[in-house]
Amino acid sequence: MTNHERFVETFKGMSGKELSTSEIRDIIIKKFPDMNRGSILPNDHAEGNKSVCWCAGTENRVFDRIKRGLYKVR
């Protein structure tokens, strides 16, 4: 399962919920305890960093960035 698939699986049904980066990490680690904490980068599935997920900036992105460290689940 890719990181993107893990994000989608974890946050489906949570549309509209506002979460901090630390809350996102805690939620996804609870569902996928083997996931590397360093690879949990919400902005890679929102607006994007340098090496973003394919979904960043598309209608398929997992999050909308509200402000630094705060995201809304799509």
mmCIF file of the N, C-alpha and C atoms, coordinates in Angstrom:
data_MODEL
# 
_entry.id   MODEL 
# 
loop_
_atom_site.group_PDB 
_atom_site.id 
_atom_site.type_symbol 
_atom_site.label_atom_id 
_atom_site.label_alt_id 
_atom_site.label_comp_id 
_atom_site.label_asym_id 
_atom_site.label_entity_id 
_atom_site.label_seq_id 
_atom_site.pdbx_PDB_ins_code 
_atom_site.Cartn_x 
_atom_site.Cartn_y 
_atom_site.Cartn_z 
_atom_site.occupancy 
_atom_site.B_iso_or_equiv 
_atom_site.pdbx_formal_charge 
_atom_site.auth_seq_id 
_atom_site.auth_comp_id 
_atom_site.auth_asym_id 
_atom_site.auth_atom_id 
_atom_site.pdbx_PDB_model_num 
ATOM 1   N N  . MET A 1 1  ? 0.859   -1.181 0.000  1.00 0.00 ? 1  MET A N  1 
ATOM 2   C CA . MET A 1 1  ? 0.000   0.000  0.000  1.00 0.00 ? 1  MET A CA 1 
ATOM 3   C C  . MET A 1 1  ? 0.900   1.238  0.000  1.00 0.00 ? 1  MET A C  1 
ATOM 4   N N  . THR A 1 2  ? 0.618   2.186  -0.871 1.00 0.00 ? 2  THR A N  1 
ATOM 5   C CA . THR A 1 2  ? 1.412   3.416  -0.932 1.00 0.00 ? 2  THR A CA 1 
ATOM 6   C C  . THR A 1 2  ? 1.032   4.360  0.203  1.00 0.00 ? 2  THR A C  1 
ATOM 7   N N  . ASN A 1 3  ? 1.882   5.345  0.452  1.00 0.00 ? 3  ASN A N  1 
ATOM 8   C CA . ASN A 1 3  ? 1.549   6.338  1.477  1.00 0.00 ? 3  ASN A CA 1 
ATOM 9   C C  . ASN A 1 3  ? 0.244   7.054  1.119  1.00 0.00 ? 3  ASN A C  1 
ATOM 10  N N  . HIS A 1 4  ? 0.064   7.373  -0.151 1.00 0.00 ? 4  HIS A N  1 
ATOM 11  C CA . HIS A 1 4  ? -1.167  8.039  -0.573 1.00 0.00 ? 4  HIS A CA 1 
ATOM 12  C C  . HIS A 1 4  ? -2.383  7.174  -0.234 1.00 0.00 ? 4  HIS A C  1 
ATOM 13  N N  . GLU A 1 5  ? -2.313  5.890  -0.544 1.00 0.00 ? 5  GLU A N  1 
ATOM 14  C CA . GLU A 1 5  ? -3.426  4.990  -0.251 1.00 0.00 ? 5  GLU A CA 1 
ATOM 15  C C  . GLU A 1 5  ? -3.686  4.909  1.251  1.00 0.00 ? 5  GLU A C  1 
ATOM 16  N N  . ARG A 1 6  ? -2.632  4.952  2.036  1.00 0.00 ? 6  ARG A N  1 
ATOM 17  C CA . ARG A 1 6  ? -2.803  4.939  3.497  1.00 0.00 ? 6  ARG A CA 1 
ATOM 18  C C  . ARG A 1 6  ? -3.504  6.208  3.976  1.00 0.00 ? 6  ARG A C  1 
ATOM 19  N N  . PHE A 1 7  ? -3.134  7.363  3.427  1.00 0.00 ? 7  PHE A N  1 
ATOM 20  C CA . PHE A 1 7  ? -3.797  8.612  3.792  1.00 0.00 ? 7  PHE A CA 1 
ATOM 21  C C  . PHE A 1 7  ? -5.269  8.565  3.409  1.00 0.00 ? 7  PHE A C  1 
ATOM 22  N N  . VAL A 1 8  ? -5.570  8.130  2.201  1.00 0.00 ? 8  VAL A N  1 
ATOM 23  C CA . VAL A 1 8  ? -6.959  8.045  1.740  1.00 0.00 ? 8  VAL A CA 1 
ATOM 24  C C  . VAL A 1 8  ? -7.760  7.110  2.631  1.00 0.00 ? 8  VAL A C  1 
ATOM 25  N N  . GLU A 1 9  ? -7.227  5.941  2.905  1.00 0.00 ? 9  GLU A N  1 
ATOM 26  C CA . GLU A 1 9  ? -7.909  4.954  3.746  1.00 0.00 ? 9  GLU A CA 1 
ATOM 27  C C  . GLU A 1 9  ? -8.166  5.498  5.150  1.00 0.00 ? 9  GLU A C  1 
ATOM 28  N N  . THR A 1 10 ? -7.183  6.176  5.708  1.00 0.00 ? 10 THR A N  1 
ATOM 29  C CA . THR A 1 10 ? -7.288  6.680  7.077  1.00 0.00 ? 10 THR A CA 1 
ATOM 30  C C  . THR A 1 10 ? -8.309  7.797  7.210  1.00 0.00 ? 10 THR A C  1 
ATOM 31  N N  . PHE A 1 11 ? -8.367  8.697  6.233  1.00 0.00 ? 11 PHE A N  1 
ATOM 32  C CA . PHE A 1 11 ? -9.180  9.897  6.397  1.00 0.00 ? 11 PHE A CA 1 
ATOM 33  C C  . PHE A 1 11 ? -10.492 9.895  5.617  1.00 0.00 ? 11 PHE A C  1 
ATOM 34  N N  . LYS A 1 12 ? -10.825 8.768  4.979  1.00 0.00 ? 12 LYS A N  1 
ATOM 35  C CA . LYS A 1 12 ? -12.133 8.716  4.308  1.00 0.00 ? 12 LYS A CA 1 
ATOM 36  C C  . LYS A 1 12 ? -13.217 8.793  5.383  1.00 0.00 ? 12 LYS A C  1 
ATOM 37  N N  . GLY A 1 13 ? -14.250 9.505  5.079  1.00 0.00 ? 13 GLY A N  1 
ATOM 38  C CA . GLY A 1 13 ? -15.333 9.681  6.044  1.00 0.00 ? 13 GLY A CA 1 
ATOM 39  C C  . GLY A 1 13 ? -15.084 10.807 7.046  1.00 0.00 ? 13 GLY A C  1 
ATOM 40  N N  . MET A 1 14 ? -13.959 11.505 6.917  1.00 0.00 ? 14 MET A N  1 
ATOM 41  C CA . MET A 1 14 ? -13.646 12.597 7.845  1.00 0.00 ? 14 MET A CA 1 
ATOM 42  C C  . MET A 1 14 ? -13.675 13.955 7.134  1.00 0.00 ? 14 MET A C  1 
ATOM 43  N N  . SER A 1 15 ? -14.297 14.011 5.976  1.00 0.00 ? 15 SER A N  1 
ATOM 44  C CA . SER A 1 15 ? -14.341 15.230 5.169  1.00 0.00 ? 15 SER A CA 1 
ATOM 45  C C  . SER A 1 15 ? -14.838 16.427 5.982  1.00 0.00 ? 15 SER A C  1 
ATOM 46  N N  . GLY A 1 16 ? -14.113 17.534 5.840  1.00 0.00 ? 16 GLY A N  1 
ATOM 47  C CA . GLY A 1 16 ? -14.486 18.771 6.525  1.00 0.00 ? 16 GLY A CA 1 
ATOM 48  C C  . GLY A 1 16 ? -13.831 18.954 7.879  1.00 0.00 ? 16 GLY A C  1 
ATOM 49  N N  . LYS A 1 17 ? -13.260 17.900 8.419  1.00 0.00 ? 17 LYS A N  1 
ATOM 50  C CA . LYS A 1 17 ? -12.625 17.974 9.736  1.00 0.00 ? 17 LYS A CA 1 
ATOM 51  C C  . LYS A 1 17 ? -11.291 18.719 9.635  1.00 0.00 ? 17 LYS A C  1 
ATOM 52  N N  . GLU A 1 18 ? -11.048 19.633 10.569 1.00 0.00 ? 18 GLU A N  1 
ATOM 53  C CA . GLU A 1 18 ? -9.792  20.366 10.622 1.00 0.00 ? 18 GLU A CA 1 
ATOM 54  C C  . GLU A 1 18 ? -8.857  19.696 11.620 1.00 0.00 ? 18 GLU A C  1 
ATOM 55  N N  . LEU A 1 19 ? -7.649  19.398 11.152 1.00 0.00 ? 19 LEU A N  1 
ATOM 56  C CA . LEU A 1 19 ? -6.678  18.669 11.971 1.00 0.00 ? 19 LEU A CA 1 
ATOM 57  C C  . LEU A 1 19 ? -5.298  19.317 11.881 1.00 0.00 ? 19 LEU A C  1 
ATOM 58  N N  . SER A 1 20 ? -4.591  19.282 12.995 1.00 0.00 ? 20 SER A N  1 
ATOM 59  C CA . SER A 1 20 ? -3.208  19.749 12.998 1.00 0.00 ? 20 SER A CA 1 
ATOM 60  C C  . SER A 1 20 ? -2.305  18.631 12.474 1.00 0.00 ? 20 SER A C  1 
ATOM 61  N N  . THR A 1 21 ? -1.085  18.994 12.132 1.00 0.00 ? 21 THR A N  1 
ATOM 62  C CA . THR A 1 21 ? -0.122  17.998 11.664 1.00 0.00 ? 21 THR A CA 1 
ATOM 63  C C  . THR A 1 21 ? 0.059   16.891 12.693 1.00 0.00 ? 21 THR A C  1 
ATOM 64  N N  . SER A 1 22 ? 0.167   17.241 13.962 1.00 0.00 ? 22 SER A N  1 
ATOM 65  C CA . SER A 1 22 ? 0.371   16.217 14.996 1.00 0.00 ? 22 SER A CA 1 
ATOM 66  C C  . SER A 1 22 ? -0.854  15.317 15.138 1.00 0.00 ? 22 SER A C  1 
ATOM 67  N N  . GLU A 1 23 ? -2.049  15.868 14.995 1.00 0.00 ? 23 GLU A N  1 
ATOM 68  C CA . GLU A 1 23 ? -3.258  15.036 15.048 1.00 0.00 ? 23 GLU A CA 1 
ATOM 69  C C  . GLU A 1 23 ? -3.290  14.065 13.867 1.00 0.00 ? 23 GLU A C  1 
ATOM 70  N N  . ILE A 1 24 ? -2.910  14.556 12.689 1.00 0.00 ? 24 ILE A N  1 
ATOM 71  C CA . ILE A 1 24 ? -2.868  13.705 11.498 1.00 0.00 ? 24 ILE A CA 1 
ATOM 72  C C  . ILE A 1 24 ? -1.888  12.560 11.718 1.00 0.00 ? 24 ILE A C  1 
ATOM 73  N N  . ARG A 1 25 ? -0.709  12.874 12.236 1.00 0.00 ? 25 ARG A N  1 
ATOM 74  C CA . ARG A 1 25 ? 0.292   11.831 12.514 1.00 0.00 ? 25 ARG A CA 1 
ATOM 75  C C  . ARG A 1 25 ? -0.246  10.803 13.502 1.00 0.00 ? 25 ARG A C  1 
ATOM 76  N N  . ASP A 1 26 ? -0.853  11.266 14.587 1.00 0.00 ? 26 ASP A N  1 
ATOM 77  C CA . ASP A 1 26 ? -1.382  10.341 15.598 1.00 0.00 ? 26 ASP A CA 1 
ATOM 78  C C  . ASP A 1 26 ? -2.461  9.422  15.020 1.00 0.00 ? 26 ASP A C  1 
ATOM 79  N N  . ILE A 1 27 ? -3.352  9.982  14.205 1.00 0.00 ? 27 ILE A N  1 
ATOM 80  C CA . ILE A 1 27 ? -4.451  9.205  13.625 1.00 0.00 ? 27 ILE A CA 1 
ATOM 81  C C  . ILE A 1 27 ? -3.921  8.148  12.662 1.00 0.00 ? 27 ILE A C  1 
ATOM 82  N N  . ILE A 1 28 ? -2.998  8.544  11.796 1.00 0.00 ? 28 ILE A N  1 
ATOM 83  C CA . ILE A 1 28 ? -2.502  7.594  10.793 1.00 0.00 ? 28 ILE A CA 1 
ATOM 84  C C  . ILE A 1 28 ? -1.608  6.526  11.424 1.00 0.00 ? 28 ILE A C  1 
ATOM 85  N N  . ILE A 1 29 ? -0.836  6.885  12.451 1.00 0.00 ? 29 ILE A N  1 
ATOM 86  C CA . ILE A 1 29 ? 0.008   5.897  13.150 1.00 0.00 ? 29 ILE A CA 1 
ATOM 87  C C  . ILE A 1 29 ? -0.860  4.886  13.900 1.00 0.00 ? 29 ILE A C  1 
ATOM 88  N N  . LYS A 1 30 ? -1.984  5.336  14.414 1.00 0.00 ? 30 LYS A N  1 
ATOM 89  C CA . LYS A 1 30 ? -2.891  4.422  15.117 1.00 0.00 ? 30 LYS A CA 1 
ATOM 90  C C  . LYS A 1 30 ? -3.435  3.361  14.151 1.00 0.00 ? 30 LYS A C  1 
ATOM 91  N N  . LYS A 1 31 ? -3.725  3.768  12.915 1.00 0.00 ? 31 LYS A N  1 
ATOM 92  C CA . LYS A 1 31 ? -4.254  2.837  11.917 1.00 0.00 ? 31 LYS A CA 1 
ATOM 93  C C  . LYS A 1 31 ? -3.138  2.015  11.264 1.00 0.00 ? 31 LYS A C  1 
ATOM 94  N N  . PHE A 1 32 ? -1.975  2.642  11.044 1.00 0.00 ? 32 PHE A N  1 
ATOM 95  C CA . PHE A 1 32 ? -0.839  1.976  10.403 1.00 0.00 ? 32 PHE A CA 1 
ATOM 96  C C  . PHE A 1 32 ? 0.405   2.147  11.284 1.00 0.00 ? 32 PHE A C  1 
ATOM 97  N N  . PRO A 1 33 ? 0.521   1.363  12.359 1.00 0.00 ? 33 PRO A N  1 
ATOM 98  C CA . PRO A 1 33 ? 1.618   1.536  13.311 1.00 0.00 ? 33 PRO A CA 1 
ATOM 99  C C  . PRO A 1 33 ? 3.006   1.314  12.713 1.00 0.00 ? 33 PRO A C  1 
ATOM 100 N N  . ASP A 1 34 ? 3.089   0.607  11.601 1.00 0.00 ? 34 ASP A N  1 
ATOM 101 C CA . ASP A 1 34 ? 4.384   0.363  10.977 1.00 0.00 ? 34 ASP A CA 1 
ATOM 102 C C  . ASP A 1 34 ? 4.843   1.509  10.067 1.00 0.00 ? 34 ASP A C  1 
ATOM 103 N N  . MET A 1 35 ? 3.992   2.514  9.882  1.00 0.00 ? 35 MET A N  1 
ATOM 104 C CA . MET A 1 35 ? 4.331   3.629  8.996  1.00 0.00 ? 35 MET A CA 1 
ATOM 105 C C  . MET A 1 35 ? 5.409   4.497  9.631  1.00 0.00 ? 35 MET A C  1 
ATOM 106 N N  . ASN A 1 36 ? 6.394   4.874  8.853  1.00 0.00 ? 36 ASN A N  1 
ATOM 107 C CA . ASN A 1 36 ? 7.481   5.724  9.313  1.00 0.00 ? 36 ASN A CA 1 
ATOM 108 C C  . ASN A 1 36 ? 6.950   7.133  9.592  1.00 0.00 ? 36 ASN A C  1 
ATOM 109 N N  . ARG A 1 37 ? 7.097   7.600  10.826 1.00 0.00 ? 37 ARG A N  1 
ATOM 110 C CA . ARG A 1 37 ? 6.590   8.930  11.208 1.00 0.00 ? 37 ARG A CA 1 
ATOM 111 C C  . ARG A 1 37 ? 7.176   10.035 10.328 1.00 0.00 ? 37 ARG A C  1 
ATOM 112 N N  . GLY A 1 38 ? 8.407   9.846  9.880  1.00 0.00 ? 38 GLY A N  1 
ATOM 113 C CA . GLY A 1 38 ? 9.047   10.849 9.030  1.00 0.00 ? 38 GLY A CA 1 
ATOM 114 C C  . GLY A 1 38 ? 8.449   10.953 7.639  1.00 0.00 ? 38 GLY A C  1 
ATOM 115 N N  . SER A 1 39 ? 7.671   9.961  7.246  1.00 0.00 ? 39 SER A N  1 
ATOM 116 C CA . SER A 1 39 ? 7.053   9.996  5.917  1.00 0.00 ? 39 SER A CA 1 
ATOM 117 C C  . SER A 1 39 ? 5.611   10.503 5.968  1.00 0.00 ? 39 SER A C  1 
ATOM 118 N N  . ILE A 1 40 ? 5.174   10.934 7.140  1.00 0.00 ? 40 ILE A N  1 
ATOM 119 C CA . ILE A 1 40 ? 3.815   11.472 7.280  1.00 0.00 ? 40 ILE A CA 1 
ATOM 120 C C  . ILE A 1 40 ? 3.891   12.982 7.126  1.00 0.00 ? 40 ILE A C  1 
ATOM 121 N N  . LEU A 1 41 ? 3.734   13.414 5.881  1.00 0.00 ? 41 LEU A N  1 
ATOM 122 C CA . LEU A 1 41 ? 3.838   14.834 5.545  1.00 0.00 ? 41 LEU A CA 1 
ATOM 123 C C  . LEU A 1 41 ? 2.525   15.282 4.899  1.00 0.00 ? 41 LEU A C  1 
ATOM 124 N N  . PRO A 1 42 ? 1.596   15.816 5.701  1.00 0.00 ? 42 PRO A N  1 
ATOM 125 C CA . PRO A 1 42 ? 0.291   16.198 5.163  1.00 0.00 ? 42 PRO A CA 1 
ATOM 126 C C  . PRO A 1 42 ? 0.373   17.151 3.971  1.00 0.00 ? 42 PRO A C  1 
ATOM 127 N N  . ASN A 1 43 ? 1.350   18.056 3.976  1.00 0.00 ? 43 ASN A N  1 
ATOM 128 C CA . ASN A 1 43 ? 1.430   19.012 2.886  1.00 0.00 ? 43 ASN A CA 1 
ATOM 129 C C  . ASN A 1 43 ? 1.761   18.340 1.554  1.00 0.00 ? 43 ASN A C  1 
ATOM 130 N N  . ASP A 1 44 ? 2.349   17.145 1.589  1.00 0.00 ? 44 ASP A N  1 
ATOM 131 C CA . ASP A 1 44 ? 2.592   16.403 0.350  1.00 0.00 ? 44 ASP A CA 1 
ATOM 132 C C  . ASP A 1 44 ? 1.280   15.957 -0.290 1.00 0.00 ? 44 ASP A C  1 
ATOM 133 N N  . HIS A 1 45 ? 0.208   15.956 0.467  1.00 0.00 ? 45 HIS A N  1 
ATOM 134 C CA . HIS A 1 45 ? -1.102  15.543 -0.035 1.00 0.00 ? 45 HIS A CA 1 
ATOM 135 C C  . HIS A 1 45 ? -2.073  16.720 -0.039 1.00 0.00 ? 45 HIS A C  1 
ATOM 136 N N  . ALA A 1 46 ? -1.526  17.937 -0.069 1.00 0.00 ? 46 ALA A N  1 
ATOM 137 C CA . ALA A 1 46 ? -2.321  19.169 -0.103 1.00 0.00 ? 46 ALA A CA 1 
ATOM 138 C C  . ALA A 1 46 ? -1.753  20.062 -1.204 1.00 0.00 ? 46 ALA A C  1 
ATOM 139 N N  . GLU A 1 47 ? -1.059  21.131 -0.805 1.00 0.00 ? 47 GLU A N  1 
ATOM 140 C CA . GLU A 1 47 ? -0.463  22.030 -1.779 1.00 0.00 ? 47 GLU A CA 1 
ATOM 141 C C  . GLU A 1 47 ? 0.845   21.481 -2.302 1.00 0.00 ? 47 GLU A C  1 
ATOM 142 N N  . GLY A 1 48 ? 1.594   20.837 -1.414 1.00 0.00 ? 48 GLY A N  1 
ATOM 143 C CA . GLY A 1 48 ? 2.795   20.158 -1.864 1.00 0.00 ? 48 GLY A CA 1 
ATOM 144 C C  . GLY A 1 48 ? 4.098   20.783 -1.425 1.00 0.00 ? 48 GLY A C  1 
ATOM 145 N N  . ASN A 1 49 ? 5.059   19.931 -1.247 1.00 0.00 ? 49 ASN A N  1 
ATOM 146 C CA . ASN A 1 49 ? 6.443   20.294 -0.959 1.00 0.00 ? 49 ASN A CA 1 
ATOM 147 C C  . ASN A 1 49 ? 7.257   20.015 -2.210 1.00 0.00 ? 49 ASN A C  1 
ATOM 148 N N  . LYS A 1 50 ? 8.566   19.867 -2.058 1.00 0.00 ? 50 LYS A N  1 
ATOM 149 C CA . LYS A 1 50 ? 9.418   19.586 -3.224 1.00 0.00 ? 50 LYS A CA 1 
ATOM 150 C C  . LYS A 1 50 ? 9.120   18.235 -3.854 1.00 0.00 ? 50 LYS A C  1 
ATOM 151 N N  . SER A 1 51 ? 9.032   17.189 -3.066 1.00 0.00 ? 51 SER A N  1 
ATOM 152 C CA . SER A 1 51 ? 8.726   15.862 -3.629 1.00 0.00 ? 51 SER A CA 1 
ATOM 153 C C  . SER A 1 51 ? 7.346   15.449 -3.148 1.00 0.00 ? 51 SER A C  1 
ATOM 154 N N  . VAL A 1 52 ? 6.356   15.916 -3.859 1.00 0.00 ? 52 VAL A N  1 
ATOM 155 C CA . VAL A 1 52 ? 4.963   15.745 -3.440 1.00 0.00 ? 52 VAL A CA 1 
ATOM 156 C C  . VAL A 1 52 ? 4.353   14.470 -3.993 1.00 0.00 ? 52 VAL A C  1 
ATOM 157 N N  . CYS A 1 53 ? 3.233   14.121 -3.421 1.00 0.00 ? 53 CYS A N  1 
ATOM 158 C CA . CYS A 1 53 ? 2.415   13.033 -3.941 1.00 0.00 ? 53 CYS A CA 1 
ATOM 159 C C  . CYS A 1 53 ? 1.780   13.505 -5.258 1.00 0.00 ? 53 CYS A C  1 
ATOM 160 N N  . TRP A 1 54 ? 1.422   12.557 -6.101 1.00 0.00 ? 54 TRP A N  1 
ATOM 161 C CA . TRP A 1 54 ? 0.789   12.904 -7.373 1.00 0.00 ? 54 TRP A CA 1 
ATOM 162 C C  . TRP A 1 54 ? -0.516  13.674 -7.179 1.00 0.00 ? 54 TRP A C  1 
ATOM 163 N N  . CYS A 1 55 ? -1.154  13.530 -6.012 1.00 0.00 ? 55 CYS A N  1 
ATOM 164 C CA . CYS A 1 55 ? -2.457  14.146 -5.783 1.00 0.00 ? 55 CYS A CA 1 
ATOM 165 C C  . CYS A 1 55 ? -2.378  15.634 -5.433 1.00 0.00 ? 55 CYS A C  1 
ATOM 166 N N  . ALA A 1 56 ? -1.198  16.100 -5.033 1.00 0.00 ? 56 ALA A N  1 
ATOM 167 C CA . ALA A 1 56 ? -1.054  17.497 -4.586 1.00 0.00 ? 56 ALA A CA 1 
ATOM 168 C C  . ALA A 1 56 ? -1.480  18.464 -5.681 1.00 0.00 ? 56 ALA A C  1 
ATOM 169 N N  . GLY A 1 57 ? -2.303  19.406 -5.305 1.00 0.00 ? 57 GLY A N  1 
ATOM 170 C CA . GLY A 1 57 ? -2.761  20.419 -6.245 1.00 0.00 ? 57 GLY A CA 1 
ATOM 171 C C  . GLY A 1 57 ? -3.861  19.967 -7.187 1.00 0.00 ? 57 GLY A C  1 
ATOM 172 N N  . THR A 1 58 ? -4.335  18.727 -7.035 1.00 0.00 ? 58 THR A N  1 
ATOM 173 C CA . THR A 1 58 ? -5.430  18.235 -7.878 1.00 0.00 ? 58 THR A CA 1 
ATOM 174 C C  . THR A 1 58 ? -6.703  18.133 -7.031 1.00 0.00 ? 58 THR A C  1 
ATOM 175 N N  . GLU A 1 59 ? -7.789  17.826 -7.677 1.00 0.00 ? 59 GLU A N  1 
ATOM 176 C CA . GLU A 1 59 ? -9.044  17.621 -6.955 1.00 0.00 ? 59 GLU A CA 1 
ATOM 177 C C  . GLU A 1 59 ? -9.024  16.330 -6.138 1.00 0.00 ? 59 GLU A C  1 
ATOM 178 N N  . ASN A 1 60 ? -8.019  15.489 -6.355 1.00 0.00 ? 60 ASN A N  1 
ATOM 179 C CA . ASN A 1 60 ? -7.897  14.229 -5.613 1.00 0.00 ? 60 ASN A CA 1 
ATOM 180 C C  . ASN A 1 60 ? -7.038  14.360 -4.367 1.00 0.00 ? 60 ASN A C  1 
ATOM 181 N N  . ARG A 1 61 ? -6.595  15.575 -4.040 1.00 0.00 ? 61 ARG A N  1 
ATOM 182 C CA . ARG A 1 61 ? -5.742  15.744 -2.857 1.00 0.00 ? 61 ARG A CA 1 
ATOM 183 C C  . ARG A 1 61 ? -6.522  15.366 -1.598 1.00 0.00 ? 61 ARG A C  1 
ATOM 184 N N  . VAL A 1 62 ? -5.795  14.969 -0.584 1.00 0.00 ? 62 VAL A N  1 
ATOM 185 C CA . VAL A 1 62 ? -6.412  14.492 0.650  1.00 0.00 ? 62 VAL A CA 1 
ATOM 186 C C  . VAL A 1 62 ? -6.787  15.664 1.558  1.00 0.00 ? 62 VAL A C  1 
ATOM 187 N N  . PHE A 1 63 ? -5.976  16.725 1.544  1.00 0.00 ? 63 PHE A N  1 
ATOM 188 C CA . PHE A 1 63 ? -6.169  17.861 2.449  1.00 0.00 ? 63 PHE A CA 1 
ATOM 189 C C  . PHE A 1 63 ? -6.166  19.195 1.701  1.00 0.00 ? 63 PHE A C  1 
ATOM 190 N N  . ASP A 1 64 ? -6.812  20.172 2.314  1.00 0.00 ? 64 ASP A N  1 
ATOM 191 C CA . ASP A 1 64 ? -6.649  21.576 1.955  1.00 0.00 ? 64 ASP A CA 1 
ATOM 192 C C  . ASP A 1 64 ? -5.876  22.209 3.095  1.00 0.00 ? 64 ASP A C  1 
ATOM 193 N N  . ARG A 1 65 ? -4.827  22.921 2.765  1.00 0.00 ? 65 ARG A N  1 
ATOM 194 C CA . ARG A 1 65 ? -4.038  23.587 3.805  1.00 0.00 ? 65 ARG A CA 1 
ATOM 195 C C  . ARG A 1 65 ? -4.758  24.860 4.215  1.00 0.00 ? 65 ARG A C  1 
ATOM 196 N N  . ILE A 1 66 ? -5.052  24.982 5.505  1.00 0.00 ? 66 ILE A N  1 
ATOM 197 C CA . ILE A 1 66 ? -5.701  26.178 6.041  1.00 0.00 ? 66 ILE A CA 1 
ATOM 198 C C  . ILE A 1 66 ? -4.631  27.211 6.371  1.00 0.00 ? 66 ILE A C  1 
ATOM 199 N N  . LYS A 1 67 ? -3.642  26.780 7.105  1.00 0.00 ? 67 LYS A N  1 
ATOM 200 C CA . LYS A 1 67 ? -2.470  27.584 7.434  1.00 0.00 ? 67 LYS A CA 1 
ATOM 201 C C  . LYS A 1 67 ? -1.374  26.610 7.845  1.00 0.00 ? 67 LYS A C  1 
ATOM 202 N N  . ARG A 1 68 ? -0.214  27.126 8.133  1.00 0.00 ? 68 ARG A N  1 
ATOM 203 C CA . ARG A 1 68 ? 0.898   26.258 8.491  1.00 0.00 ? 68 ARG A CA 1 
ATOM 204 C C  . ARG A 1 68 ? 0.505   25.338 9.652  1.00 0.00 ? 68 ARG A C  1 
ATOM 205 N N  . GLY A 1 69 ? 0.613   24.033 9.422  1.00 0.00 ? 69 GLY A N  1 
ATOM 206 C CA . GLY A 1 69 ? 0.336   23.050 10.467 1.00 0.00 ? 69 GLY A CA 1 
ATOM 207 C C  . GLY A 1 69 ? -1.129  22.742 10.711 1.00 0.00 ? 69 GLY A C  1 
ATOM 208 N N  . LEU A 1 70 ? -2.041  23.289 9.882  1.00 0.00 ? 70 LEU A N  1 
ATOM 209 C CA . LEU A 1 70 ? -3.473  23.037 10.049 1.00 0.00 ? 70 LEU A CA 1 
ATOM 210 C C  . LEU A 1 70 ? -4.090  22.712 8.689  1.00 0.00 ? 70 LEU A C  1 
ATOM 211 N N  . TYR A 1 71 ? -4.816  21.602 8.620  1.00 0.00 ? 71 TYR A N  1 
ATOM 212 C CA . TYR A 1 71 ? -5.368  21.103 7.375  1.00 0.00 ? 71 TYR A CA 1 
ATOM 213 C C  . TYR A 1 71 ? -6.829  20.738 7.525  1.00 0.00 ? 71 TYR A C  1 
ATOM 214 N N  . LYS A 1 72 ? -7.557  20.829 6.411  1.00 0.00 ? 72 LYS A N  1 
ATOM 215 C CA . LYS A 1 72 ? -8.952  20.393 6.360  1.00 0.00 ? 72 LYS A CA 1 
ATOM 216 C C  . LYS A 1 72 ? -9.004  19.172 5.457  1.00 0.00 ? 72 LYS A C  1 
ATOM 217 N N  . VAL A 1 73 ? -9.608  18.105 5.969  1.00 0.00 ? 73 VAL A N  1 
ATOM 218 C CA . VAL A 1 73 ? -9.760  16.875 5.184  1.00 0.00 ? 73 VAL A CA 1 
ATOM 219 C C  . VAL A 1 73 ? -10.765 17.137 4.084  1.00 0.00 ? 73 VAL A C  1 
ATOM 220 N N  . ARG A 1 74 ? -10.415 16.733 2.861  1.00 0.00 ? 74 ARG A N  1 
ATOM 221 C CA . ARG A 1 74 ? -11.314 16.939 1.699  1.00 0.00 ? 74 ARG A CA 1 
ATOM 222 C C  . ARG A 1 74 ? -12.355 15.853 1.597  1.00 0.00 ? 74 ARG A C  1 
# 
